[in-house]
């Protein structure tokens, strides 16, 4: 069953979809993005003529990417193999350098996407290629990456649409978050932007909200008069691996936007954030309660 979308007839042989995962070699893409796409594929929720194109700076090819992803995809072997057959890889940079020779940074990426569209529905008159770009990247590079998408990778078809998926929350504070948001908003309309948080519905956060506001026994006790601090322990059976550069923003988001929310806490200091690691580390952060 193909997904329903107003104005999009996925059964039309002239319509195809390309999902580009920017930062496909990173930890987030392998553990979250591709397994989510695989779940859609396994349940027949991806449109026909869909291509998933991974993009990163790493030196890889299609087979190397598929070998990396296979261990993270849980399902029947034949379904996994079928999904990997629609996964491809394109190497490239995210921003311009000294050797770009004036070419668009995403020029080769745009050519690759156009090639897939021609392969799927190029022989049909009035071919319509829809494009989704998922940014599995550090938020600091969102503005230049979005600018490069706008420059070279928008769907050329009058009937085709382009969507950009970014993760939130991002930024160190309100000011930096607003700067990132305004930079992206200058390039795309709200209809073209999707902001998601793959941890927004974490069970721990949901449980804390219930315990804090719905429990008649704890509600009058959980306040600044009775709690001096809250100890938050992050435990995982593996190290930071490829996430080393993103560790501080990750823990900052967990504390200031998710776990601290039920207590109306102030944002932890940068020093406190850095004491948090994504492996087995304990961090004590004073949380003034109301």
N, C-alpha and C positions, 0 to 999 in steps of 0.2 A: 504493500500500500504506500503510494508516494505521498509526501507531505502536501497538505493543502495550503495554498497561498493565493490570495486575491490577485487576479490578473496574470497568474503564471500557470500555464497548462503543461505540466511535466510530461504528459503523454504525447505531446507534440514532438515528432522526430526532429524538428528544427531547433529544439530547446535542449541545452546542456548546462551543466554546472561544474565549475572548477573551484575547489576549496584549497586555498594556499595557506599553509601553516608556516609562518615566519618564525624562525628559531626552532626548527623541527629537531635539531640535534640536542636540544636542552632537556633537562630533567622534567620540566613541566609538560612538554609536548609528549614525551615518551610515556609518562605515568598518568597523565590526565587527558590530554587532547586527543591523541590517537585512540586510546581505549574507548573514549566517548564516541568518537566517529565510528569505531568498530561496532559498538553496541547499536548505533543507528543502522548500520549496514546489516548486521545480523538479524535485526527485527524488520528489515525491508522498509526502513523509513528514509533512506537516501533516494533521491530521484534517480531514474535511469540516466545513463550517459553522464555519470558523475566521475570526476577525476580529483584525486587528492594529491596536491603537489607540495612537497616539503622544500623549504628554502633555508639555507644557513651558510655560514662561511667555511664550514668544515669541508675537507677534501673527501668526498664520498661519491658513490654512484647509486643507481636504483637498488641494486642487489645489497649493497652495504646498509642502506637505510632499512630495507626490509628485514635484514638479519638482526639489526638492532631492535626493531619493533616487535618481532615475533614473540619474544619472551614476555612481553607486557600484555599480549592479547589473549584473553581467556575465552575459549570456545572450541567447538569441533574443528579438527585440523583442516578439513576441506573448506570450512567457512573462513577460517583465518587466511588460508592460502588465496581464496577468491578475493578477500579484502585487500591483501597485499598486492594483488595484481593491478589494482587501480591506484596504488601509491607510487609516486615517482619523486625524484630528487633533482634540485637545481642549486648549484653552488653560486655564491655571489656575495657582494658586500651590501651593507645597509646604508652607508653614506659615501659621498664622493671623496676621492683621494687625489694624489698628485698624478696618478697614471690613468685617470679615467678618460683622457683624450676628448673631453667635452661631451661624451656620450651620457645618456640617461643612466642613472645607477641601476634602475630596474629594467633596463632595456632588454636584456636577455631573458629576464623573467617574463616580461610581456610577450616576447616572441614565443616562449615555451607555452604559455597559456593559449595564445592564438593558435599554435600548432595543435593542441589538444581539441580546441573548439572546431578547427577545420577537420580534424580526424573524425569527430563524433557527428557533426551535422553540417560540415562545409559543403557537401554535395546537394544539400537541400536549400532551395531559395529562401531568402530572408532568414538566415540562421540567427538564432538568438543565444548568446553566451552570457550566462549569469556568473558573477564572481564574488566569492567570499574570501576575505583576508583575516586570518586569526593571528593576532600578535602575541605569540608566546615569547615575549622579549621583556627586558628591563624597561620600566616606564620612562626612563630618561631618554630613550631613543624613539619614543612614540612620535614626537613631532617630525623629526627628519624622515622616518620611515613612512609616515602618513603622507608627507609631502612628495616622496618618491612614488608612492602608489598613485597619488593624484596626478602626477606628471606623466606617468607612463603606463599605468595598469588599469585604468578605468575601462569598463565594458564599452567597446566602440559601437555596439548595436543600439539603435534608438529605443528598442524595446527591452534591452538588457539592463539589469540593475547590478550595482556594486555595493557590497556591505563590508564594513570594517568592524571587527570584534576586538575590543580592548578590555583588559582586566582592571577592576577597581577593587579596593581603594588604591590610589597611587599618590605619590608625593610624600614629603617629609612632614608637611603641616598644611594648614588651610591655604596659605598663599601659594606654595609650590603646587598644590593640587589644582588650584584655580588657574595657574599659569599653564599647566599641562592641558587642562580641559579647554581653555580658550584657544590654545595653539591648534588643537585638533578641530575645534568647532569652526575655525576659519576655513578649513579645507573641505569639510563634509557637512551635509545637513543632518538633522537629528534622525531622519528616516534612514540614513545610511550608516549611522553609528549604533553599535550595540555594546553596552557596558555590562560586564558580568563579574561575578565573584564566585569562583568554584568552591569556596569554603563558607559561603554565606549561611548555608543551612546545616553547618556542622552540629552534630548531636550535643556536643558539650555546651556550645553557646545556647542552644535551645533549652537544654536542661537548666542552665543557670538562670535564664529568664523566668522559667516556671518557678524555680525555687525561690527566686528573689521577690517576685510580684504576686504569685498565686498561692504560696504556702502561708497560711494564716499563723503558723507557729514561728516560722523564720522571718517573715516580713518585718515585724517590729524589732527584731534583734539584729538584723543585718544593716547596721548603720555605723557611722564613724565613732559613736560612743562605745561600741562593743567590739569592733574589729580594728586592730592596729595595722595589719598589713595582710596582703594576699600573696601566697607563694604559688607560682605557676611553673610547672615542670614540663618541659618538652622532651619526650622520649621517642626515639625511633630506632629500629634495628639496623640502621645503616648510617653512614656519615653524610657530610654535605655534598660529596661527590661533585657534580658539575654545578652546584648551586651556591658555591662559595661567595661569588660576587653579589648574589641576591639575598644573602642571609639576613642582613640588617633590615632591608625593606620588608622582608617576609615577616619577621618577628615584630617589627613596628606595627604592621597592619594587624597582626593577630591580637596584640595587646590594646592598641589605641582604638581600633574600630570594632573588634569583635568581643574579646573576653572582657574588656573593661566596660563595654556598653551597659551591662545590667547594673553596674555600680556607679555610673556617672563619674568615671575616674578621669584625672588629667592624663595627658599624653606622657609616657615615660621619657626620661631624659635620654639623650643619645648614648651616654655611657651605660645606662641601664639596658638599652636595646642591644648594645654590643656584647653584653654579658650573656645574652641569649644565643644559643647555638641550636641548630636543627638536629643535632645528635643528642647524646645523653648529657644534658646540662641543666642545672637548676638556677633560677633567677628569682630573687625576691625584690619586688617593686612595691613601694608603699602606695596604696590606693585610697585616698581620702574619700570616705563615703558620706552620703547625705542622709 
